[in-house]
């Protein structure tokens, strides 16, 4: 399944969750950040991917990081919408 289709599916699946977010929960989601070790590993794998040097296990690991990053990005976008709606109310 393409990354775009996965992202679209995640977005649709997360809509009901987003509708239940409180402002505090939305802010907590927006504060989510990878720790330094994870960030460094993601950068290392991204560089190897660009160079075409990922081993099969590294490719699987990198794809997992990308999927999780996409999920978090979608959650953060939905959290921003919740906070925007709160401000406009």
N, C-alpha and C positions, 0 to 999 in steps of 0.2 A: 504494500500500500504506500502511495506517495506521501511525502511529508505534509503536503498541503491537505490531502484527504484526511490524514490522521489529525492534523490541527483543526480542521473543520468538525470532525467527529468529536474531538475533545471539547471544543467550544460548545457544541450542542448538548453534550452530556453534562457539562458544568453549568449550563444556564440555570437549572433549578437550584443548584447550590448557591449560585451568585445571588439569587433572589432572596435568600435567607440571611445574607451577611449583614452583621451589624457594622456600625462605623468602626468600633474597636477591632473587630475581626478583620475588616478591610485594611486597617492600618497595620495590623500584625502581618498580614499577607504581604503588604508592600515592603515590609522591613526584612523579608526573607532574603538572605544572601548566602552564597556558598562560602565555606570557610577557605582559608588560604591554601590548604593542601588540595582540596577539590579543585579550586580555581587553577592552581598550578598544573595539576594533572590534565585538566581540560585543555589548557593552552598547549601543553606538550603533545597531547593526542591530536589536537587541531593542526599543529605544525606538521606532524608526521603524516596526517591525512592529506594535507596540501601537497606534500612531497611524494605522496603515493607509497609511503613506507610503513603503513600499519600492518601488523600481523593480524590474522583472523581474530584472536582473542581481544586484541586492542581495538579492532574495528567494532566488535560487539560492545565493548566497554564504551567506546566513543558514541555509538548510536544510542546507548542507554542515556548517556549524559545529554545528548541532543534532545531526546524524547522528554526527559525530565525537565530540561530547560524550557522546552516548548510548553509543557504543562504549567510550569510556574509562571511563564510569561502570560499565558491565557488567564490564569487566576489573578495575576496582578492587574491585567487590563480590566477584568470584571470588578476588582476591588476599587480601581480608580473610578469606574462608572458609578459604583455605589456611593463613593464619597462625593462625586460631582452632583449626584441627585440629592444628597443630603444638604449640600451647600445651597442648591437651587430651591430647596423647599422652604 
